[in-house]
Amino acid sequence: MNNKEFGARSKTIRKVVWPGILGFAFVCLVGTTACNRNGHVISEPQMLALSDAPLRADLAQAAGNPSARGTLSREHSVTIEVPESDLRSGFQRLTDRCTADTANHCTILQSDVSSGQFVSGLVKLRIDPKAVEDLIGFAAGLGRLEHRSTQVEDLADAIQDTQSRIEMMTTYRKQLLELQAKAGNNIDAAIKVASGLSTVQSHLEQATGQAAYQVKRTTTDVVTIRLWVTEQKAFWRPIRESVRNFFGNLSEGISQAITAVAYILPWLLVVIPGLYLVLFLWRRRGR
């Protein structure tokens, strides 16, 4: 190939191929919600277009059969009334049970226990749906079940949109790789292709991460267990709390009184002379 033929081919790549590729990139990045495909599963040719093995693994996990796993995300909320003396031990038993339940993929997302005036405990975790009832039954055994609720969210549209984005980004990435192979020694075209690959790779990784999180939400349930101590506490407890906070409340009251005087004092300098003036005019009018 002589220099003229090489230059002609380079111009053809820049004038014909690039506008189409960049236009397709614009559609992929901006119009993701408008281009929905039929089905959620990523095809094998598109998987082969990804050269990064970790990214392919993420796509395979995220593109599991939606009909088998469902598209519903469930969150359960449970309130258990426990004696104050059993709060810490019950809280520890709950956390230990979740930590040991690796078969059902139990993961603690948040745990908190507080003492003092407002005694309570909270354990928020993620677990397989089949183990939810056993877990709630175990928690109810720590005291008395006061409240239970379940919130369900359908992620079908979000999953469809995410999979469509992954498919479009994968196709675009494949086309860029093909164009990179054709660019040859054209440095300008190679730089533009490398920039496009970097951008699409970033968006593709973001989309696969979002898809993996959606899979986690549909394959596991979130359970929030609140351990609550009733207000009917020991007779002396409120008195003991009041005595303990006496000096703090006293200092707070004094500071509020000083603040009130500071606000009232300037008004007294205006109101008192005004009252004397009104009284003087009233008496003068009476005469």
N, C-alpha and C positions, 0 to 999 in steps of 0.2 A: 504494500500500500504506500503510495507516494504522499508527499505533504499536502497536495491539493485535495486528494481524496479524503485524507484524515481531517483536514479543515472543513470540508463539506459535511462530513459525517458529524463533526462536533457541532456545527451550526444547526444541523437537523435535530440533534439531541436537545439543544437549548431552545430552539424555536417551536418545536412540535411536541416533544415529550414532556418537557418541564411544565408548560402551562397546564397540561392535563393532570400531571402528578400533583402539582401544587393546588389545583382546583379540587382534586379528590381529597387532599389533606384538609382543606378548609371545610369540606362537607363532613369529614370524619370528626374534626375537633369541635365544630360549632353545631352541626345538626345531628347530634347523637341521638336525641330523643325522638327525632322525626323518622328515623330509618330503622324500623323494627323488622327483624327476620323471623321466619317461621321456625319454631323450636329453639331450645336453649343449648343444645350440645354442639361443641366446636368440632368441626370435621377434621379428619386425620391429615389431609394435605395442609391445612392451616397450622396444625400442630407441628408438622415437619418444617414449616417455614421459620420456626423459632430456633435459633441456634443455641440459646442458653438453656441448659438442662434444668436449672432451678425454676426458671420461668415456665417451662413446659410442665413441670410437676405441679406448680400452682394452678395452671390452667386446667390440668387434668382433674385436680381436686375440685376446683370451682365449677367445672362443667359436668359434674355428676348428674345422674338422671333426676330431674326435678320432680317427675311424677312419682318416683319411688320415695323421695324424702319429703315431698310436700312443699308448700310455699308459705306455711303458717308459722309465725313466731309467737311463742307463748311466754308470758310472764305471770308468775304466781306470787301472791302476797298473803302471808299468814301472820296472825297475831296470837301469841301464846301468853296466857296469864300464869305467872309463876310466883311462888313465895320469894320474898326478898332474900331469904337465907340460901335459896337454891339457885339464884340468878347466875352467879359466877360459875358454879359447877355445871349448870345446864348449858351455859355458853361454851364452856370448854368441851363438853361432850359433843355438841353440835360441830364445832370446828374439827375435833379429832375424827369424828365419823366421816366428814367430807374429805379430809386429808387421806384417810385410809381407803376410801372408795374409789380406787383407780379404775376398777372394772367399768364403772359408769361415768368415767371422765369427770368426776366432781372437781370443780375448781372454785376456790373462794375468791370472789371479786371484791368484797368489802366486809370488814368485821369491826365491830365497835361495842364496847361495854363501858357504861358510865355509872358512877356512884354519886353520893351526895344527896341533894334535895330531889333531883329527878333521876331515879334509878331505872335503867333500861339496858337492853342489849340488842344488837342487830347483827345478823349474818346474811349476806347476799352472796349467792353462789350460782354456778351454772352446772347443769347435770343432764344426763340423758333422760328423755321423757318417760321411759319405762320405770325409772327409779324415783319419780317425783312423789308418788303416793306413799311409798315406803318411807321416804324422807319426812314427809309431812306427818305421817303416823308416828314416827320416832320423835319428832318435835312436840307433837301433841301429848306424848307420854311424859314430857317434862313438866307439864302443868295442865292447864285447861285451855282448849281451843276457843278463842274469843271471836275471831274473824278470819275469813278466807275469801279471796277473790282471784279471778283469772282474767287476764287481758290478752286478747288475741289480735295480731296484726297480719294482714295478708301482704306478702312481699312479692307477689307474682309479677306485678308491673315493674318493680325495681329490679328483680332478677332478669326479666326479659330485656330491659334497657341495658343492664350491665353486660349481658352476654352479647347483645348486638354491638356494643362498643368494642368488646374484645374481638369479635369477628372482623369488624371493619379495620381496627388497628392492625390485626394480624395480616389481613390482606394487603394493607398499605405497606406494612413492613416488608412483606415478600416482594412487592413490586420495587421497593427501594433497593433491596438486595440484588434483584435482577438488573436494575439500572446501574448499580455500582459495578457489577461485573462487565457491563457494556461500556462504561465510561473510559476504560483503558488508561491512557496517559493524560487525559484531559484533567488538569489539576482543578480548574474552576468547577467543573461538574462534580468531581470527587468530593470537593469541600461542601458543596451544596447537598449532596447525597448524605454525607456524614452528619451534617447538621440536622437533616430531616430524620435520619435514623435515631439520633440522640433524642429528639423530641418525641417521636412515636414510641420509643422504648420507655421513656418516662411515663407517658400516658398509659401505655399498656401495663406496666407494673402497677400503677395506681388502680387501674380497672380490675386487674386480677386480685389485688389485695382486697378491694371492695367486694368482689365476688366471693372470696374465701370467707370474709366476715358474714356475708349473707348466708352462706352454707352453714356456718357455725350457729347462726340465729335460728335456722330452720331445723337443724338436727339436734340441738340441745335447748333446754328450757332454763329460764332464769327464775330462781326462787328466792324471795326475800322473807326472812323469818325475823319477826320482832318479838323480843321477850319483854313483857310488860309487867310491872309490879303494880298491884291495885293501890288505890288511894287509902284504903282501910289499913293503915300501917299500925305499928305499935303505938300505944297511947302516948308514951313519952317522947317518941321520935320528933314530932313537930315542935314540941317544947324545946328539946335539945338542939334542934336546928335553929330555932329563934334565939336561944341563948348564945349559940356559937356565932351568929351573925349580928349580935347586939351592937358591938362597938362599930362595926362597919356601917350598920344602918344609922347609928347615932351620928357618925361623922358625915354620912351622906345627907342626913336631915339638917345638920348645922350648915353645911355648904349650900344647901338649897335655900335656907333662911337668909344667909348672907347675900346670896345672889338676888333674892327677892327684895331685900333692903336696897341693894345697889340699883335695882330697876325703879323702885318707888321713890327714892330720895330726890331725884331731879324733878319728878312730877310734883312733889310736895312744895318745892320752891316756886312752882308756878301756881298750884291750886290754892295754897293758903293765902297769898296776897290777893288772888282773884276773889276769894270768898270775902275777905275784908272789904274789898272795893264794892262788891255787890251789896254787902250789908250796909256800907256807908251810903250808897246811893238810895237804897230802900228807905233808910231812916230819914234821909233828907227829903225824899218825896213825900213821906208821911207828914212831915211838918208843913 
